[in-house]
Amino acid sequence: MVSGKGVKILREHGIEVVEDVLREECDAVNEIFFHWITHNWPFVTVKYAMTLDGKIATRTGESKWITGEEARMDVQRERLRHSAIMVGIGTVLADDPMLTCRLENGRDPIRIICDSRLRIPLDSNIVKTAKEVPTIIAMTNFNKKDNREKCEKRHILEEMGCRIISTKANCGHVDLYTLMLKLREMKIDSILVEGGGELNDSLFRHKLVQRVKAYIAPKIFGGKDAKSPVEGWGIPTPNDAYMIENTQIRRIGEDILIEGRVAYK
Ligand SMILES: NC(=O)c1ccc[n+]([C@@H]2O[C@H](COP(=O)([O-])OP(=O)(O)OC[C@H]3O[C@@H](n4cnc5c(N)ncnc54)[C@H](OP(=O)(O)O)[C@@H]3O)[C@@H](O)[C@H]2O)c1
């Protein structure tokens, strides 16, 4: 019972109701549900693991592993908390991840891959397991230049269990706003984004991120070509920064977790 009707009914039946008890704590526990109910829009958490020098992979693109086992288990709990998990095709090509939930009796989130040109390999772990784990590939609409090969690949991916969602192109990529609209229609209330830097940047630029979880490992990778958590163009002046509010800092094993809500200007 939402929208205040419950309180009214209880009071009408003579039950004393005390409101706003531990309000902030309750809001935090239920933030996905409240966001979905009030905005009718998926709650998006961007999560990444980085080194102390701000790298999410080495210069060769390797990222396994940056944080320790305890931090990685925390990520598994986040996978359970969210209905879906999203990555860019760059991450699939670099890591060939499974993106499932490793917790005992855990439920696998729906996997969403942003892959405008259907570059995902048919022998990738994601495609090979698409009949067992719900999988969405988001691509851009076909255009005149698209060849028969791409149309055939779409067909094969569908036969292998992937659901294909296509959107108009935005700067040549999947249009994330349209994608979110379609995911909302599918009643996907929450998405854990696990990178990489290009996709994260697009999501911030479209103001689609509500929460950030940054796991920081006490190690240094170096390398000017090593990837960072948010890439793309970035913002021109510090004044334009995306601000993170209500930050919490927690130590998890050897690593540090900083998380908070994104406040857009
Ligand atoms: N440590 C961590 O937490 C972590 C997490 C994830 C990844 N990584 C590392 O990060 C690296 C991959 O990062 P990445 O930045 O290259 O790849 P990414 O962000 O995973 O994928 C980028 C690709 O996604 C596709 N895409 C589709 N729609 C998009 C949109 N609207 N905006 C942006 N991209 C869109 C684009 O290709 P198309 O246009 O062809 O679709 C783009 O090239 C790997 O080395 C991986 O190991 C680390």
The ligand as an SDF file (V2000), in Angstrom:
LIG
                    3D

 48 52  0  0  0  0  0  0  0  0999 V2000
   37.5610   -2.9750  -13.2870 N   0  0  0  0  0  0  0  0  0  0  0  0
   36.3140   -2.8670  -13.6490 C   0  0  0  0  0  0  0  0  0  0  0  0
   35.4230   -2.5880  -12.8330 O   0  0  0  0  0  0  0  0  0  0  0  0
   35.9450   -3.0840  -15.0840 C   0  0  0  0  0  0  0  0  0  0  0  0
   34.6080   -3.2440  -15.4310 C   0  0  0  0  0  0  0  0  0  0  0  0
   34.2840   -3.4010  -16.7750 C   0  0  0  0  0  0  0  0  0  0  0  0
   35.2750   -3.3970  -17.7400 C   0  0  0  0  0  0  0  0  0  0  0  0
   36.5610   -3.2580  -17.3550 N   0  0  0  0  0  0  0  0  0  0  0  0
   37.6340   -3.1960  -18.3850 C   0  0  0  0  0  0  0  0  0  0  0  0
   37.3140   -2.1140  -19.2520 O   0  0  0  0  0  0  0  0  0  0  0  0
   37.7410   -2.4360  -20.5730 C   0  0  0  0  0  0  0  0  0  0  0  0
   36.5820   -2.2480  -21.5310 C   0  0  0  0  0  0  0  0  0  0  0  0
   36.1220   -0.9290  -21.4270 O   0  0  0  0  0  0  0  0  0  0  0  0
   35.6670   -0.1270  -22.7210 P   0  0  0  0  0  0  0  0  0  0  0  0
   35.4340    1.2740  -22.3030 O   0  0  0  0  0  0  0  0  0  0  0  0
   36.6090   -0.4300  -23.8080 O   0  0  0  0  0  0  0  0  0  0  0  0
   34.3400   -0.8780  -23.1110 O   0  0  0  0  0  0  0  0  0  0  0  0
   32.7930   -0.7920  -22.7140 P   0  0  0  0  0  0  0  0  0  0  0  0
   32.3920    0.5010  -22.1280 O   0  0  0  0  0  0  0  0  0  0  0  0
   32.4640   -2.0600  -21.9980 O   0  0  0  0  0  0  0  0  0  0  0  0
   32.1810   -0.9240  -24.1730 O   0  0  0  0  0  0  0  0  0  0  0  0
   32.3010    0.1560  -25.0670 C   0  0  0  0  0  0  0  0  0  0  0  0
   31.5210   -0.1670  -26.3090 C   0  0  0  0  0  0  0  0  0  0  0  0
   30.1360   -0.2810  -26.0030 O   0  0  0  0  0  0  0  0  0  0  0  0
   29.4090   -0.0160  -27.1670 C   0  0  0  0  0  0  0  0  0  0  0  0
   28.2790    0.8590  -26.8960 N   0  0  0  0  0  0  0  0  0  0  0  0
   27.0050    0.6390  -27.3050 C   0  0  0  0  0  0  0  0  0  0  0  0
   26.2290    1.6550  -26.9740 N   0  0  0  0  0  0  0  0  0  0  0  0
   27.0150    2.5510  -26.3400 C   0  0  0  0  0  0  0  0  0  0  0  0
   26.7480    3.8370  -25.8070 C   0  0  0  0  0  0  0  0  0  0  0  0
   25.5340    4.3860  -25.8480 N   0  0  0  0  0  0  0  0  0  0  0  0
   27.7720    4.5100  -25.2730 N   0  0  0  0  0  0  0  0  0  0  0  0
   29.0120    3.9800  -25.2220 C   0  0  0  0  0  0  0  0  0  0  0  0
   29.3230    2.7760  -25.7270 N   0  0  0  0  0  0  0  0  0  0  0  0
   28.3210    2.0690  -26.2900 C   0  0  0  0  0  0  0  0  0  0  0  0
   30.3650    0.7030  -28.1330 C   0  0  0  0  0  0  0  0  0  0  0  0
   30.6500   -0.1440  -29.2240 O   0  0  0  0  0  0  0  0  0  0  0  0
   29.5450   -0.2720  -30.4020 P   0  0  0  0  0  0  0  0  0  0  0  0
   29.2210    1.1190  -30.8530 O   0  0  0  0  0  0  0  0  0  0  0  0
   30.1850   -1.1080  -31.4290 O   0  0  0  0  0  0  0  0  0  0  0  0
   28.3850   -0.9250  -29.7830 O   0  0  0  0  0  0  0  0  0  0  0  0
   31.6190    0.9360  -27.3230 C   0  0  0  0  0  0  0  0  0  0  0  0
   32.7960    0.8350  -28.0760 O   0  0  0  0  0  0  0  0  0  0  0  0
   38.2670   -3.8410  -20.5320 C   0  0  0  0  0  0  0  0  0  0  0  0
   39.6670   -3.8120  -20.4530 O   0  0  0  0  0  0  0  0  0  0  0  0
   37.6870   -4.4180  -19.2520 C   0  0  0  0  0  0  0  0  0  0  0  0
   38.5090   -5.4070  -18.7000 O   0  0  0  0  0  0  0  0  0  0  0  0
   36.9230   -3.0970  -16.0600 C   0  0  0  0  0  0  0  0  0  0  0  0
  1  2  1  0
  2  3  2  0
  2  4  1  0
  4  5  1  0
  4 48  2  0
  5  6  2  0
  6  7  1  0
  7  8  2  0
  8  9  1  0
  8 48  1  0
  9 10  1  0
  9 46  1  0
 10 11  1  0
 11 12  1  0
 11 44  1  0
 12 13  1  0
 13 14  1  0
 14 15  2  0
 14 16  1  0
 14 17  1  0
 17 18  1  0
 18 19  2  0
 18 20  1  0
 18 21  1  0
 21 22  1  0
 22 23  1  0
 23 24  1  0
 23 42  1  0
 24 25  1  0
 25 26  1  0
 25 36  1  0
 26 27  1  0
 26 35  1  0
 27 28  2  0
 28 29  1  0
 29 30  1  0
 29 35  2  0
 30 31  1  0
 30 32  2  0
 32 33  1  0
 33 34  2  0
 34 35  1  0
 36 37  1  0
 36 42  1  0
 37 38  1  0
 38 39  2  0
 38 40  1  0
 38 41  1  0
 42 43  1  0
 44 45  1  0
 44 46  1  0
 46 47  1  0
M  CHG  2   8   1  16  -1
M  END
$$$$
